């Protein structure tokens, strides 16, 4: 049997998502089972659920392709691509870590997405959490996809968030401009946050279709992780032997301390 828009709304409300809420969504379409209407139905059900609230999703793109906010596809899942293509969505101009938002004030939320502030203080993801008490919905995924934790790394002033990378942006005349952006760190170690959030009651877990879903208190999670990172700056680093970014991070932390 296929999952309907109404059933999706019921699942989201069962988690505690309500009209007026602002929510950042990280998702996996395949985890839900067969959805009637596909990814667009999921986006519509989320918009139905929050009503006059705001839905925001990452629509990240590749470093090696020139970014065009109108045309460049999202590389982080079918639901995010459906969000990008939604007629009411507006997308930020960051060439690698853009977001798309639907809802009142979406234009102001995604505006001024600075090249060297992809996911940091004052970025759209941080503004949604900090200014609108934004929640984080992990739909069929875990905290390794939780981009808000990159904001926590920057708020904690961790020294390894200093790397830059080059990419290109497509201008209105079709020309490509080379620009520098800050390079976002590895997220494979972010799973450690799940047990902390569960133990401290910062997230509600339930089922939406076949997927395990978690609705996380964004402001409380961000505050907690920053506090822990002040004491354990290597908390979010992965243990993958050949991860160059986490090896770099450990060297920077050692020099910093």
C-alpha positions as CSV (number, residue, x, y, z in Angstrom):
1,X,0.0,0.0,0.0
2,X,1.1,3.6,-0.7
3,X,1.5,6.3,1.9
4,X,-0.9,9.2,1.4
5,X,-0.6,12.9,2.0
6,X,-3.1,12.6,4.8
7,X,-1.2,9.8,6.4
8,X,2.0,11.7,6.3
9,X,0.3,14.7,8.0
10,X,-0.8,12.4,10.7
11,X,2.7,11.1,11.2
12,X,4.2,14.5,11.4
13,X,1.5,15.6,13.9
14,X,2.1,12.5,15.9
15,X,5.7,13.6,16.4
16,X,4.6,16.9,17.7
17,X,4.9,19.1,14.6
18,X,2.2,21.8,14.7
19,X,0.7,24.7,12.8
20,X,3.0,27.8,13.0
21,X,6.2,25.7,13.6
22,X,9.4,26.4,11.8
23,X,11.3,23.2,10.9
24,X,14.6,22.2,9.2
25,X,14.0,18.9,7.4
26,X,16.7,16.2,6.7
27,X,15.2,13.3,4.9
28,X,15.3,10.0,3.0
29,X,12.4,9.3,0.6
30,X,13.1,5.6,0.3
31,X,12.9,5.1,4.1
32,X,9.2,6.0,4.1
33,X,8.1,3.2,1.8
34,X,6.0,3.8,-1.3
35,X,4.6,7.4,-1.2
36,X,1.6,8.2,-3.4
37,X,2.9,11.2,-5.5
38,X,6.5,10.7,-4.4
39,X,8.7,13.4,-2.9
40,X,6.4,16.3,-3.8
41,X,3.7,14.7,-1.6
42,X,6.1,14.7,1.4
43,X,6.8,18.4,0.9
44,X,3.1,19.3,0.6
45,X,2.3,17.3,3.7
46,X,5.0,19.1,5.7
47,X,3.6,22.5,4.5
48,X,0.1,21.4,5.4
49,X,1.2,20.4,8.9
50,X,3.0,23.7,9.8
51,X,0.4,25.9,8.0
52,X,1.7,29.4,8.3
53,X,5.0,28.2,9.7
54,X,8.1,27.6,7.7
55,X,9.7,24.5,6.1
56,X,13.4,24.7,5.3
57,X,15.6,22.1,3.6
58,X,19.2,21.9,2.5
59,X,19.7,22.0,-1.3
60,X,23.4,21.5,-1.3
61,X,25.3,21.3,-4.6
62,X,28.7,20.1,-5.9
63,X,31.9,22.2,-5.6
64,X,33.0,21.2,-9.1
65,X,29.9,22.6,-10.9
66,X,29.0,26.2,-11.5
67,X,26.1,27.1,-9.3
68,X,22.9,28.5,-10.7
69,X,20.1,29.0,-8.1
70,X,17.4,28.4,-10.6
71,X,18.8,25.3,-12.2
72,X,21.4,23.5,-10.1
73,X,19.8,20.4,-8.6
74,X,20.1,19.5,-5.0
75,X,22.4,16.6,-4.3
76,X,21.0,15.7,-0.9
77,X,17.9,13.7,-1.7
78,X,14.7,13.6,-3.7
79,X,12.6,15.4,-1.0
80,X,15.0,18.3,-1.0
81,X,14.9,18.5,-4.8
82,X,11.1,18.5,-4.7
83,X,11.3,21.3,-2.1
84,X,13.6,23.3,-4.4
85,X,11.1,22.9,-7.3
86,X,8.0,23.8,-5.2
87,X,6.3,26.9,-6.7
88,X,6.4,28.7,-3.3
89,X,10.0,27.9,-2.5
90,X,12.8,30.4,-2.4
91,X,16.4,29.4,-2.5
92,X,19.5,31.0,-1.1
93,X,22.4,32.1,-3.3
94,X,25.2,30.1,-1.6
95,X,27.0,28.2,-4.3
96,X,27.6,24.9,-2.3
97,X,25.4,25.0,0.8
98,X,22.2,26.6,-0.4
99,X,18.8,26.1,1.3
100,X,15.3,26.3,0.1
101,X,12.4,27.6,2.3
102,X,8.6,27.7,2.0
103,X,6.5,29.9,4.2
104,X,6.0,33.5,5.4
105,X,9.3,35.3,5.6
106,X,11.1,32.7,3.5
107,X,12.7,35.5,1.4
108,X,14.2,37.2,4.4
109,X,15.3,33.9,5.9
110,X,17.4,32.9,2.9
111,X,18.7,36.3,2.0
112,X,22.3,37.4,2.6
113,X,23.7,33.8,2.7
114,X,27.4,34.8,2.8
115,X,30.0,32.8,0.8
116,X,32.2,32.2,3.9
117,X,29.3,31.5,6.2
118,X,27.7,28.5,4.6
119,X,26.5,26.8,7.8
120,X,27.5,29.1,10.7
121,X,26.3,32.0,12.9
122,X,23.8,34.1,11.0
123,X,23.3,31.6,8.2
124,X,19.7,30.6,7.2
125,X,19.9,27.4,9.2
126,X,21.1,29.2,12.3
127,X,18.5,32.0,11.9
128,X,15.7,29.6,11.7
129,X,16.8,27.9,14.9
130,X,17.8,31.1,16.8
131,X,15.2,33.6,15.7
132,X,12.2,31.3,15.0
133,X,12.7,28.5,17.6
134,X,13.2,26.1,14.7
135,X,12.9,22.4,15.2
136,X,14.9,19.8,13.3
137,X,13.1,16.9,11.7
138,X,15.2,13.8,10.9
139,X,13.0,11.8,8.6
140,X,14.4,8.4,8.1
141,X,17.9,9.6,8.8
142,X,20.1,10.2,11.8
143,X,22.2,13.0,13.3
144,X,25.0,12.4,10.7
145,X,22.8,14.5,8.4
146,X,22.0,17.2,11.0
147,X,23.5,20.3,9.5
148,X,22.7,22.4,12.6
149,X,25.7,20.6,14.2
150,X,28.0,22.5,11.8
151,X,26.5,25.7,13.3
152,X,27.5,24.4,16.7
153,X,31.1,23.9,15.6
154,X,31.3,27.5,14.5
155,X,29.5,28.9,17.6
156,X,32.1,27.0,19.7
157,X,34.9,28.6,17.7
158,X,36.5,25.3,16.9
159,X,39.7,26.0,15.0
160,X,39.2,23.3,12.3
161,X,36.4,25.3,10.6
162,X,39.0,27.5,8.9
163,X,39.4,25.7,5.6
164,X,38.5,27.3,2.4
165,X,37.6,25.8,-1.0
166,X,37.1,27.3,-4.5
167,X,33.9,26.8,-6.5
168,X,32.1,28.8,-9.3
169,X,28.9,30.7,-9.5
170,X,26.9,31.3,-12.7
171,X,26.2,35.0,-13.3
172,X,23.0,36.5,-14.9
173,X,24.9,36.7,-18.2
174,X,25.8,33.1,-18.1
175,X,29.5,33.7,-17.2
176,X,31.1,31.7,-14.4
177,X,32.9,33.4,-11.5
178,X,35.4,31.7,-9.2
179,X,34.7,32.3,-5.5
180,X,36.0,31.1,-2.2
181,X,33.7,29.4,0.3
182,X,34.3,28.0,3.8
183,X,34.6,24.2,3.6
184,X,32.1,22.4,5.8
185,X,33.6,19.7,8.0
186,X,33.0,15.9,8.0
187,X,29.7,14.8,9.7
188,X,30.3,11.1,10.1
189,X,31.0,11.5,13.8
190,X,27.7,13.4,14.5
191,X,25.9,10.2,15.4
192,X,27.2,10.6,19.0
193,X,24.7,13.5,19.5
194,X,21.7,11.1,19.1
195,X,22.3,9.3,22.4
196,X,22.8,12.7,24.2
197,X,19.6,14.2,22.7
198,X,17.6,11.1,23.6
199,X,18.9,10.9,27.2
200,X,18.2,14.6,27.9
201,X,14.7,14.5,26.3
202,X,15.5,16.8,23.4
203,X,13.9,14.7,20.7
204,X,10.7,12.8,20.1
205,X,10.8,9.6,18.1
206,X,8.0,8.0,16.1
207,X,7.1,6.4,12.9
208,X,6.1,8.1,9.6
209,X,5.3,5.4,7.1
210,X,8.1,2.9,7.3
211,X,10.6,5.5,8.6
212,X,11.9,6.2,12.0
213,X,11.5,9.9,12.5
214,X,12.9,12.3,15.2
215,X,11.7,15.8,16.0
216,X,14.5,17.7,17.8
217,X,14.3,20.9,19.8
218,X,16.7,23.0,17.8
219,X,17.6,25.8,20.2
220,X,18.2,23.4,23.1
221,X,20.2,21.0,21.1
222,X,22.4,23.8,19.7
223,X,23.0,25.3,23.1
224,X,23.8,21.9,24.6
225,X,26.3,20.8,21.9
226,X,28.1,24.2,22.0
227,X,28.5,23.7,25.8
228,X,29.8,20.2,25.4
229,X,32.2,21.2,22.6
230,X,33.7,23.8,24.9
231,X,34.9,21.0,27.1
232,X,35.3,18.3,24.4
233,X,36.3,20.0,21.1
234,X,36.9,16.7,19.4
235,X,33.4,15.3,20.2
236,X,32.1,15.4,16.6
237,X,35.1,14.0,14.9
238,X,34.8,10.6,13.1
239,X,37.0,7.5,13.6
240,X,37.3,6.6,9.9
241,X,41.0,5.9,9.5
242,X,41.5,7.7,6.2
243,X,39.3,10.8,6.9
244,X,41.6,13.6,6.1
245,X,39.3,16.3,7.4
246,X,39.0,14.8,10.9
247,X,42.8,14.2,10.9
248,X,43.3,17.9,10.1
249,X,40.8,18.8,12.8
250,X,42.7,16.8,15.4
251,X,45.9,18.5,14.5
252,X,44.3,22.0,14.7
253,X,42.7,21.2,18.1
254,X,46.1,19.9,19.4
255,X,47.8,23.2,18.3
256,X,44.9,25.3,19.7
257,X,45.0,23.7,23.1
